[in-house]
Amino acid sequence: MTNVDVHQHLWTPSLVTALRARREPPYLDGWTLFLDGEPPFEIPPADHDIARRAELAAADGLGRVLISLSAPIGVEWLPEAEARPLLDAYHDGAAALPEPFGAWAAACVRDIDADTTAKDLDPGFAGLQLPANSLADAAGYARCAPLLDLLEERDLPLFVHPGPAVGSSADPVWWPAMVPYVQQMHASWYAFRAFGRPRHPRLRVCFALLAGLAPLHGERLSARGGQQQEGDQGVFVETSSYGPTAVDAIVRALGVDAVVQGSDRPYAEPPRHPGYGLGGAAAYAFRIANPRRLLTGQG
């Protein structure tokens, strides 16, 4: 039995080199990240030191840590010709990571190519991450349908992560994480219910950051003519950046079987108490039983 964290970020040397080779956003100058519509961001190199991160995972008692591409930097939204060198660098580096690391594959969502994504998945990636703003409405699900069909064919899960959030110089530093990211996750949660699940009945999906707490709006959904969807065993949310108050509320809304641990390290830390104050059985569910069902479909 292995404790799993389904959501961390670790930039491998190959991805760093590919970002440094660019001269237009997204790109790195040394360890300074440049993105469209955002101020330059200084990245601590130690955050992406592979040996150090493996030690941190061991200290947290984790047997498996899933790495994902940092979707907010916007690689997936670049034209295919620009995205491909970065995606190749990400996949090559992630596939070579030592234990306990695994990874989510990534895909260009501007120019969909399911055949190329199939090859990217072949080395043993856990599933596919897509940016939430690519799955925010009916058009997004129609455009990404070939990628989701591929996941169903292979019995692999989807991980929905916030995408780019263009800000303003007047915004406080916490604004993207608290407003655009949460809005994207809220929209993607309800778009999946309305457009994704009917089209992809066998797809397992995990929403980052507790789906922006969208599941807590079930009462409002019912009041406005929607129907609460009970017992979808293929839908999960992960806990990154939230604590006991939010996790307890989500468990009340969805049940304990829908929650998996994700930390978003290095941007946030794993919980000190994996059960989030709900006890040992909850910790076992969040870190072992539920991730196993998400990743394998097996109870």
Salt bridges, closest charged atoms under 4 A:
ASP60 OD2 - ARG265 NH1 2.74
GLU80 OE2 - ARG84 NE 3.16
GLU82 OE1 - ARG22 NH2 3.16
ASP88 OD1 - ARG84 NH1 2.87
ASP120 OD2 - ARG84 NH1 3.21
ASP120 OD2 - HIS91 ND1 3.78
ASP122 OD1 - ARG154 NH1 2.83
ASP149 OD1 - ARG199 NH1 2.92
ASP149 OD1 - HIS200 ND1 3.44
GLU152 OE1 - HIS200 ND1 3.09
ASP155 OD1 - ARG204 NH1 2.65
ASP232 OD2 - ARG197 NE 2.89
GLU238 OE2 - HIS7 ND1 2.79
ASP248 OD2 - ARG252 NE 2.87
ASP264 OD1 - HIS7 NE2 3.08
ASP264 OD1 - HIS9 NE2 3.04
GLU269 OE1 - ARG265 NH2 2.66
